[in-house]
Amino acid sequence: MKIVIIGASGFVGSRLNRDLLESGHHVTGVARSEPKTATAHPNHRFIAADTTQPGEWMKALAEADAVVNLAGRSIFQRWTDTIKQEIRESRILTTRNVVEGLAAASSATLISTSGVGFYGDRGDQLVTEKEPAGNDFLARLSVDWEGAALRAAEKGCRVVLMRLGVVLGRGGGAMAQMVPAFKACVGGPIGSGKQWFAWIHLDDLSAAVRFLLEHPGISGPINLCSPNPVRNRDLADALGRALNRPAFMPAPAFALRLVLGEFASVLLGSQRAVPEKLLQHRFAFQYPDILPAVQAVVQPDRVAV
């Protein structure tokens, strides 16, 4: 297949770029700047572009059998009005341009990123793809983001909406933020630690994208997360065990709100999301449980059993 990855230089995009090439696909990566380690492969090309702006990069979309849209500014920072606007525009404008660049009568597949933040704070409720959206900033953003992607269906495209849990993997993502604190023996749960945490190992995320590309009968929203979400305190315990460090230094909710403002609600909110549709289609997770997943990240030489 000819596949275009938007956001190919990021934590997820870099890994997916490599795995798709190894699977025999022709891959065009699009991002603001090329990864620090350039990909040398006869079936790979890279286009540097600001995807929030229309441009020559969009020509690659018309030739694609599939597009994986991963672009979006990180939400992991204190939100100001300006930052929130940039977070929104990086997603909505890019997705609109992606849809615009697809062929007028296309049979391509568009796999577009969203997140379990779509559901808002759901407490202990088990959340499948059937649940409606929440009403906070991330939920409203996700609704608009998915709506922009679904416009591709008007061109005949199959549209898959990946509602990602927090991605755990080496070299970036959430673990890059968490591991240093635990190594310094100041790690622990966030707030009460009772909130549910939807997560997925990077290996499973990449495998799931390839699974979705290979199964044309799957469309619409897909929760890309482990079938076994955990409470935040259980994540902290697993990371402490994997690093052989204590995990009892909580980050109080009031302190998080003081330092992080509105963004703290993301860390304190609860999404007990499960991948009902992936399981119905018999996708097999390599890392369904949190401790082996965390160990695979922080103990890369560990042999899985």
C-alpha positions as CSV (number, residue, x, y, z in Angstrom):
1,M,0.0,0.0,0.0
2,K,1.0,3.6,-0.5
3,I,0.6,5.2,3.0
4,V,1.0,8.8,4.1
5,I,1.7,9.5,7.7
6,I,0.9,13.0,8.9
7,G,3.0,13.7,12.0
8,A,5.6,11.2,11.0
9,S,8.4,12.7,13.2
10,G,6.6,12.3,16.5
11,F,6.8,9.6,19.2
12,V,4.1,7.4,17.6
13,G,4.7,8.5,14.0
14,S,8.4,7.5,14.0
15,R,7.6,4.0,15.2
16,L,4.7,3.5,12.9
17,N,6.8,4.7,10.0
18,R,9.4,2.1,10.7
19,D,6.9,-0.8,11.2
20,L,5.0,0.0,8.0
21,L,8.2,0.0,6.0
22,E,9.2,-3.3,7.5
23,S,5.8,-4.7,6.5
24,G,6.5,-3.9,2.9
25,H,4.5,-0.7,2.4
26,H,5.5,2.5,0.6
27,V,5.5,5.3,3.2
28,T,5.5,9.1,2.8
29,G,6.1,10.9,6.1
30,V,4.9,14.4,6.5
31,A,5.9,16.7,9.4
32,R,7.3,20.1,10.2
33,S,10.9,18.7,10.4
34,E,12.5,15.3,9.7
35,P,13.3,13.1,12.7
36,K,16.8,13.3,14.2
37,T,17.5,9.9,12.8
38,A,16.5,10.0,9.1
39,T,14.9,6.9,7.6
40,A,17.0,5.4,4.9
41,H,14.7,3.0,2.9
42,P,14.0,2.7,-0.8
43,N,10.2,2.8,-0.1
44,H,10.3,5.9,2.0
45,R,10.2,9.7,1.4
46,F,9.8,12.6,3.7
47,I,8.1,15.9,3.1
48,A,8.7,18.9,5.4
49,A,5.5,21.0,5.8
50,D,3.3,22.9,8.2
51,T,0.2,20.8,7.8
52,T,-2.1,23.5,9.2
53,Q,-1.4,25.3,6.0
54,P,-2.5,24.2,2.5
55,G,0.5,23.4,0.3
56,E,2.4,21.1,-2.1
57,W,2.5,18.4,0.5
58,M,-1.2,17.7,-0.1
59,K,-0.4,16.3,-3.5
60,A,0.8,13.1,-1.9
61,L,-2.6,12.5,-0.4
62,A,-4.3,12.1,-3.7
63,E,-2.1,9.1,-4.6
64,A,-2.4,7.4,-1.2
65,D,-4.2,4.1,-0.5
66,A,-4.3,5.1,3.2
67,V,-3.5,8.1,5.4
68,V,-2.7,8.0,9.1
69,N,-3.2,11.4,10.6
70,L,-1.3,11.7,13.9
71,A,-0.7,15.5,13.8
72,G,-1.5,17.7,16.8
73,R,0.4,19.8,19.3
74,S,1.0,18.2,22.7
75,I,-1.7,18.8,25.4
76,F,0.8,18.1,28.2
77,Q,1.4,21.7,29.4
78,R,-0.3,24.5,31.2
79,W,-3.2,25.7,29.1
80,T,-3.5,29.4,28.3
81,D,-6.1,30.7,25.8
82,T,-3.3,30.9,23.2
83,I,-2.1,27.3,23.8
84,K,-5.6,26.0,23.7
85,Q,-6.1,27.7,20.3
86,E,-2.9,26.2,19.0
87,I,-3.9,22.7,20.3
88,R,-7.2,23.1,18.5
89,E,-5.9,24.5,15.2
90,S,-3.0,21.9,14.9
91,R,-5.7,19.2,14.9
92,I,-8.7,20.8,13.1
93,L,-6.8,22.7,10.4
94,T,-4.5,19.7,9.6
95,T,-7.4,17.3,9.4
96,R,-9.4,19.7,7.1
97,N,-6.3,19.9,4.8
98,V,-5.9,16.2,4.8
99,V,-9.5,15.7,3.7
100,E,-9.2,18.4,1.1
101,G,-6.1,16.7,-0.4
102,L,-7.7,13.3,-0.8
103,A,-8.9,12.4,-4.3
104,A,-12.4,13.6,-5.2
105,A,-13.7,10.1,-5.6
106,S,-11.4,8.1,-3.3
107,S,-11.4,4.6,-2.0
108,A,-8.6,5.4,0.4
109,T,-8.7,4.7,4.2
110,L,-8.2,7.6,6.6
111,I,-7.2,6.6,10.0
112,S,-7.4,9.8,12.1
113,T,-6.3,10.3,15.7
114,S,-8.7,11.3,18.5
115,G,-8.5,10.4,22.2
116,V,-10.4,8.9,25.1
117,G,-10.7,12.5,26.2
118,F,-13.7,12.4,23.9
119,Y,-15.7,10.9,26.7
120,G,-14.9,13.4,29.4
121,D,-14.6,12.5,33.1
122,R,-16.7,9.3,33.5
123,G,-15.7,8.2,37.0
124,D,-16.1,4.4,37.4
125,Q,-18.3,3.9,34.3
126,L,-17.1,1.4,31.8
127,V,-16.7,3.2,28.5
128,T,-17.1,1.6,25.0
129,E,-17.2,3.3,21.7
130,K,-21.0,3.5,22.0
131,E,-20.8,6.2,24.7
132,P,-21.5,9.9,23.9
133,A,-19.1,12.7,24.2
134,G,-18.3,14.7,27.4
135,N,-18.5,18.4,27.6
136,D,-15.0,19.7,28.7
137,F,-12.4,21.2,26.4
138,L,-10.8,18.0,25.2
139,A,-14.2,16.4,24.6
140,R,-15.5,19.3,22.6
141,L,-12.2,19.4,20.7
142,S,-12.4,15.6,20.0
143,V,-16.0,16.0,18.6
144,D,-14.9,18.7,16.2
145,W,-11.7,16.8,15.3
146,E,-13.6,13.7,14.5
147,G,-16.2,15.6,12.6
148,A,-13.5,17.1,10.4
149,A,-12.1,13.6,9.6
150,L,-15.6,12.2,8.9
151,R,-16.0,14.6,6.0
152,A,-13.6,12.2,4.1
153,A,-16.5,9.7,3.9
154,E,-18.3,12.1,1.5
155,K,-15.4,11.4,-0.9
156,G,-15.9,7.6,-0.5
157,C,-13.2,7.0,2.0
158,R,-13.3,4.6,4.9
159,V,-12.8,6.6,8.0
160,V,-11.4,5.2,11.3
161,L,-11.3,7.4,14.4
162,M,-8.6,6.2,16.8
163,R,-9.5,7.2,20.3
164,L,-6.1,6.7,21.9
165,G,-5.4,6.0,25.5
166,V,-2.1,7.2,27.0
167,V,0.7,5.6,25.0
168,L,3.4,3.8,26.9
169,G,6.7,3.3,25.2
170,R,10.4,3.9,25.2
171,G,11.9,7.2,24.0
172,G,9.0,9.5,24.6
173,G,5.3,9.9,25.6
174,A,4.0,9.7,29.1
175,M,6.8,7.5,30.4
176,A,9.5,10.0,29.5
177,Q,7.7,12.4,32.0
178,M,7.1,9.8,34.7
179,V,10.2,7.7,34.9
180,P,12.6,10.4,36.1
181,A,10.4,11.2,39.2
182,F,10.2,7.5,40.1
183,K,14.0,7.1,39.7
184,A,14.4,10.0,42.0
185,C,12.1,8.2,44.6
186,V,9.5,11.0,44.4
187,G,7.0,9.1,42.2
188,G,3.5,8.2,43.2
189,P,-0.2,8.5,42.4
190,I,-1.8,11.6,41.1
191,G,-4.5,13.1,43.3
192,S,-6.6,10.4,45.0
193,G,-5.1,7.8,42.6
194,K,-8.7,6.4,42.2
195,Q,-9.2,7.8,38.7
196,W,-9.2,5.3,35.8
197,F,-6.3,5.4,33.4
198,A,-6.8,4.1,29.8
199,W,-3.5,3.2,28.3
200,I,-1.8,1.3,25.4
201,H,1.7,0.0,24.8
202,L,3.3,1.5,21.7
203,D,3.9,-2.0,20.3
204,D,0.1,-2.7,20.5
205,L,-0.7,0.7,19.0
206,S,1.4,0.1,16.0
207,A,0.1,-3.4,15.6
208,A,-3.5,-2.1,15.9
209,V,-3.0,0.5,13.1
210,R,-1.7,-2.2,10.8
211,F,-4.6,-4.4,11.8
212,L,-7.0,-1.6,10.9
213,L,-5.4,-1.1,7.6
214,E,-5.8,-4.8,6.8
215,H,-9.5,-5.1,7.9
216,P,-11.6,-2.9,5.5
217,G,-14.8,-3.8,7.4
218,I,-13.8,-1.7,10.4
219,S,-14.7,2.0,10.5
220,G,-15.9,4.7,12.8
221,P,-14.6,5.2,16.4
222,I,-12.2,2.7,17.8
223,N,-10.9,2.8,21.4
224,L,-7.2,2.1,21.1
225,C,-6.4,1.2,24.6
226,S,-5.7,-1.9,26.6
227,P,-8.7,-4.1,27.5
228,N,-7.6,-3.7,31.2
229,P,-7.6,0.0,32.2
230,V,-6.1,0.6,35.7
231,R,-6.6,3.1,38.4
232,N,-3.8,5.7,38.5
233,R,-2.5,4.3,41.8
234,D,-2.1,0.9,40.2
235,L,-0.1,2.5,37.4
236,A,2.2,4.2,40.0
237,D,2.6,0.9,41.8
238,A,3.5,-1.0,38.6
239,L,6.1,1.6,37.6
240,G,7.6,1.6,41.1
241,R,7.8,-2.2,41.0
242,A,9.4,-2.2,37.5
243,L,12.0,0.4,38.6
244,N,12.4,-1.1,42.1
245,R,11.6,2.3,43.5
246,P,8.9,3.5,46.0
247,A,5.6,4.8,44.7
248,F,4.0,6.5,47.7
249,M,4.7,10.2,47.0
250,P,1.3,11.5,45.8
251,A,0.9,14.7,43.7
252,P,-2.0,16.4,45.6
253,A,-4.9,17.6,43.4
254,F,-4.7,21.2,44.7
255,A,-1.0,21.4,43.9
256,L,-1.6,20.1,40.4
257,R,-4.4,22.7,39.8
258,L,-2.2,25.4,41.1
259,V,0.7,24.5,38.8
260,L,-1.1,23.2,35.7
261,G,-4.4,25.1,35.8
262,E,-7.1,23.7,33.6
263,F,-4.8,20.9,32.2
264,A,-4.8,19.3,35.7
265,S,-8.3,18.2,35.1
266,V,-7.0,15.8,32.4
267,L,-4.7,14.1,34.9
268,L,-7.4,14.0,37.6
269,G,-10.2,12.9,35.3
270,S,-11.2,9.3,34.8
271,Q,-11.8,7.3,31.6
272,R,-12.4,3.6,32.1
273,A,-12.3,3.0,28.4
274,V,-12.1,-0.5,26.8
275,P,-11.5,-1.5,23.2
276,E,-14.8,-3.3,22.5
277,K,-14.6,-3.1,18.7
278,L,-11.0,-4.3,18.5
279,L,-11.8,-7.3,20.7
280,Q,-15.0,-8.1,18.7
281,H,-12.7,-8.3,15.6
282,R,-10.3,-10.5,17.5
283,F,-7.3,-8.2,17.7
284,A,-4.8,-9.8,20.1
285,F,-2.9,-7.5,22.5
286,Q,0.7,-8.3,23.2
287,Y,0.5,-6.2,26.4
288,P,-3.0,-6.4,27.9
289,D,-1.8,-5.9,31.5
290,I,0.0,-2.9,33.0
291,L,2.9,-4.5,34.8
292,P,4.4,-6.4,31.8
293,A,3.8,-3.3,29.7
294,V,5.6,-1.0,32.1
295,Q,8.4,-3.6,32.5
296,A,8.8,-3.7,28.7
297,V,9.3,0.0,28.6
298,V,11.7,0.5,31.6
299,Q,13.4,-2.9,31.4
300,P,14.0,-3.3,27.6
301,D,16.2,-6.4,28.0
302,R,13.6,-8.3,30.1
303,V,12.4,-11.4,28.4
304,A,8.6,-11.6,28.1
305,V,6.9,-14.7,29.6
